[in-house]
Amino acid sequence: MTQHTPILIVGAGQAGAMAAAALRGLGHGGRIVMAGGERHAPYERPPLSKSVLADAGQDGKISVHPSSFYADQGIELRLGTCVTALDAARQVAHLADGSTIGYGACLLATGGNARALPALPPGTLHVHYLRSLDDAARLRDAMQRAGELVVIGGGFLGLETASTAASMGLKVTLVESADRLLGRALPPELGAWLADRVRAQGVTLRLGCGIAHCEVQGNGVQMRFDDGSALPAALVVVAIGLTPEVALAAGAGLALHPQNGGIQVDEQCRTSAPSIYAAGDCCSQYQPLFGAEMRLESWQSANEQARIAAAAMLGVAAEPAALPWFWTDQFGCNVQMLGAAHPEIRYAWRGFAAHDAAAPKFMLLGTRHGRLRHAIAVNAGGDLRQLRALVGHDVSAHLARLCDDTLPLRQVVRERQAEADSSITL
Ligand SMILES: Cc1cc2nc3c(=O)[nH]c(=O)nc-3n(C[C@H](O)[C@H](O)[C@H](O)COP(=O)(O)OP(=O)(O)OC[C@H]3O[C@@H](n4cnc5c(N)ncnc54)[C@H](O)[C@@H]3O)c2cc1C
């Protein structure tokens, strides 16, 4: 690959936009084409379930880069045009408008689609899914006309949507088939705390509630649950996860992960085909912290993989990926997480706040084999930043001191680091 090799980016979203910027930042002078199926220039998705859902005035404020960026950087945007097939051997992409683009290297940054609930597939009357800016605008319009909303799914997206709807004055019911919220991402004690908080803010929670049958009627959807109970809903949002968009990759014969369905990439975001890379929600990568290959569906991971893929395309060394970090805003809580959950992690609280506190602030710190592996901060993002020196590092945690909120966190972190340094010197 030379500095003038033409590069095609498929997908004008978070990873695509960040990769394009990184390529130019690293001095790539060749042609860069970014083809995107949506009609919008790349925008940030996290606000779609938060500020954008409540306020149409935010729609124009979520661009990944300023609108002049692409022309200034000589990045060709082909918007509203899907790539329909990749000929990996000839290094040619076919587009929906009948045109073709030859490339020296190609990045698949195709994201994913909202997972469909078979009983209420996308397009069903009164039923919404939330993945794109257009989805958010349609849902916002419907929410502004509705008095109530049923959210199906108690993950981050469902909870954020419920929180925004409640703040807009809607009567909200959230239905989750598991018996707790965010079961895979949060420890049970925090899931239970959050459930109490959600209820205290007026949202009706129906946990452990499997949908047995749905009937779409003129004025709404009639839902029946496994326990025989029924719920009429004038407006429904389905938020039950993401399916990676891998049709192009599959068509080109690229290796996909047998369980999570993502495009398999190595630590440099290289797929199984030469000259094709992948980044963001569509790809599956080994995560050392988890000891497993997985898809990380997060803003930070899309950015990190885009940076690493861009460097790999140009044959430039890149810093390894930063520790996984994720945030969500809901029910008056900014929750930030460093590291990740694991069944063997044991958690302890640093500080505590009642679930109905106006501004709760505390942390949950999770250790495994005496090392800090997962830190969760509720309205305490500043404190979380200090823990970057410990999470994921081979430093003994001394949980009792870390959780003693009469001690300044900075002091305890320094102690832990000093102990680790001295043990290395000895
Ligand atoms: C409502 C919502 C709220 C979120 N909130 C948070 C949050 O609070 N914190 C957090 O960390 N993360 C959050 N996320 C996740 C985060 O936004 C995603 O992880 C991130 O956008 C992934 O970026 P991506 O580039 O992989 O995919 P995307 O941003 O989805 O971009 C993929 C693009 O590729 C296009 N595409 C697909 N196939 C083709 C094709 N064949 N040809 C051309 N174009 C194609 C798609 O149309 C899409 O525009 C949220 C996501 C959503 C939807």
The ligand as an SDF file (V2000), in Angstrom:
LIG
                    3D

 53 58  0  0  0  0  0  0  0  0999 V2000
  -29.9200    5.1980   19.8990 C   0  0  0  0  0  0  0  0  0  0  0  0
  -28.5150    4.8130   20.2160 C   0  0  0  0  0  0  0  0  0  0  0  0
  -27.9210    5.2590   21.3950 C   0  0  0  0  0  0  0  0  0  0  0  0
  -26.6040    4.9050   21.6980 C   0  0  0  0  0  0  0  0  0  0  0  0
  -26.0500    5.3450   22.8650 N   0  0  0  0  0  0  0  0  0  0  0  0
  -24.7730    5.0180   23.1580 C   0  0  0  0  0  0  0  0  0  0  0  0
  -24.1760    5.4740   24.3720 C   0  0  0  0  0  0  0  0  0  0  0  0
  -24.8040    6.1580   25.1840 O   0  0  0  0  0  0  0  0  0  0  0  0
  -22.8920    5.1270   24.6230 N   0  0  0  0  0  0  0  0  0  0  0  0
  -22.1600    4.3790   23.7300 C   0  0  0  0  0  0  0  0  0  0  0  0
  -20.9640    4.0960   23.9850 O   0  0  0  0  0  0  0  0  0  0  0  0
  -22.6920    3.9360   22.5800 N   0  0  0  0  0  0  0  0  0  0  0  0
  -23.9850    4.2270   22.2800 C   0  0  0  0  0  0  0  0  0  0  0  0
  -24.5430    3.7790   21.1160 N   0  0  0  0  0  0  0  0  0  0  0  0
  -23.7450    2.9050   20.2320 C   0  0  0  0  0  0  0  0  0  0  0  0
  -22.8880    3.6740   19.2330 C   0  0  0  0  0  0  0  0  0  0  0  0
  -23.5870    4.7340   18.6690 O   0  0  0  0  0  0  0  0  0  0  0  0
  -22.4580    2.6820   18.1540 C   0  0  0  0  0  0  0  0  0  0  0  0
  -21.6700    1.7040   18.7890 O   0  0  0  0  0  0  0  0  0  0  0  0
  -21.6920    3.3400   17.0120 C   0  0  0  0  0  0  0  0  0  0  0  0
  -22.5140    4.2370   16.3110 O   0  0  0  0  0  0  0  0  0  0  0  0
  -21.1600    2.2870   16.0520 C   0  0  0  0  0  0  0  0  0  0  0  0
  -20.5840    2.9040   14.9500 O   0  0  0  0  0  0  0  0  0  0  0  0
  -20.4430    2.1460   13.5550 P   0  0  0  0  0  0  0  0  0  0  0  0
  -19.7030    3.0580   12.6460 O   0  0  0  0  0  0  0  0  0  0  0  0
  -19.9410    0.7790   13.7590 O   0  0  0  0  0  0  0  0  0  0  0  0
  -21.9310    1.9650   13.0300 O   0  0  0  0  0  0  0  0  0  0  0  0
  -22.9750    3.0700   12.5970 P   0  0  0  0  0  0  0  0  0  0  0  0
  -22.7220    4.3570   13.2870 O   0  0  0  0  0  0  0  0  0  0  0  0
  -24.2950    2.4310   12.7440 O   0  0  0  0  0  0  0  0  0  0  0  0
  -22.6840    3.3050   11.0400 O   0  0  0  0  0  0  0  0  0  0  0  0
  -22.8760    2.3040   10.0740 C   0  0  0  0  0  0  0  0  0  0  0  0
  -23.3640    2.9470    8.7990 C   0  0  0  0  0  0  0  0  0  0  0  0
  -23.1450    2.0350    7.7250 O   0  0  0  0  0  0  0  0  0  0  0  0
  -24.2180    2.1420    6.8090 C   0  0  0  0  0  0  0  0  0  0  0  0
  -24.2230    0.9450    5.9650 N   0  0  0  0  0  0  0  0  0  0  0  0
  -24.4920   -0.3280    6.3370 C   0  0  0  0  0  0  0  0  0  0  0  0
  -24.3650   -1.1640    5.2850 N   0  0  0  0  0  0  0  0  0  0  0  0
  -24.0150   -0.4050    4.2190 C   0  0  0  0  0  0  0  0  0  0  0  0
  -23.7430   -0.6830    2.8350 C   0  0  0  0  0  0  0  0  0  0  0  0
  -23.8050   -1.9160    2.3530 N   0  0  0  0  0  0  0  0  0  0  0  0
  -23.4260    0.3530    2.0390 N   0  0  0  0  0  0  0  0  0  0  0  0
  -23.3460    1.6080    2.5200 C   0  0  0  0  0  0  0  0  0  0  0  0
  -23.5840    1.9380    3.8150 N   0  0  0  0  0  0  0  0  0  0  0  0
  -23.9140    0.9440    4.6500 C   0  0  0  0  0  0  0  0  0  0  0  0
  -25.4150    2.2900    7.7140 C   0  0  0  0  0  0  0  0  0  0  0  0
  -26.5290    2.8240    7.0340 O   0  0  0  0  0  0  0  0  0  0  0  0
  -24.8650    3.2450    8.7760 C   0  0  0  0  0  0  0  0  0  0  0  0
  -25.0870    4.5770    8.4280 O   0  0  0  0  0  0  0  0  0  0  0  0
  -25.8600    4.1050   20.7820 C   0  0  0  0  0  0  0  0  0  0  0  0
  -26.4660    3.6670   19.6010 C   0  0  0  0  0  0  0  0  0  0  0  0
  -27.7670    4.0060   19.3130 C   0  0  0  0  0  0  0  0  0  0  0  0
  -28.4080    3.5100   18.0390 C   0  0  0  0  0  0  0  0  0  0  0  0
  1  2  1  0
  2  3  1  0
  2 52  2  0
  3  4  2  0
  4  5  1  0
  4 50  1  0
  5  6  2  0
  6  7  1  0
  6 13  1  0
  7  8  2  0
  7  9  1  0
  9 10  1  0
 10 11  2  0
 10 12  1  0
 12 13  2  0
 13 14  1  0
 14 15  1  0
 14 50  1  0
 15 16  1  0
 16 17  1  0
 16 18  1  0
 18 19  1  0
 18 20  1  0
 20 21  1  0
 20 22  1  0
 22 23  1  0
 23 24  1  0
 24 25  2  0
 24 26  1  0
 24 27  1  0
 27 28  1  0
 28 29  2  0
 28 30  1  0
 28 31  1  0
 31 32  1  0
 32 33  1  0
 33 34  1  0
 33 48  1  0
 34 35  1  0
 35 36  1  0
 35 46  1  0
 36 37  1  0
 36 45  1  0
 37 38  2  0
 38 39  1  0
 39 40  1  0
 39 45  2  0
 40 41  1  0
 40 42  2  0
 42 43  1  0
 43 44  2  0
 44 45  1  0
 46 47  1  0
 46 48  1  0
 48 49  1  0
 50 51  2  0
 51 52  1  0
 52 53  1  0
M  END
$$$$
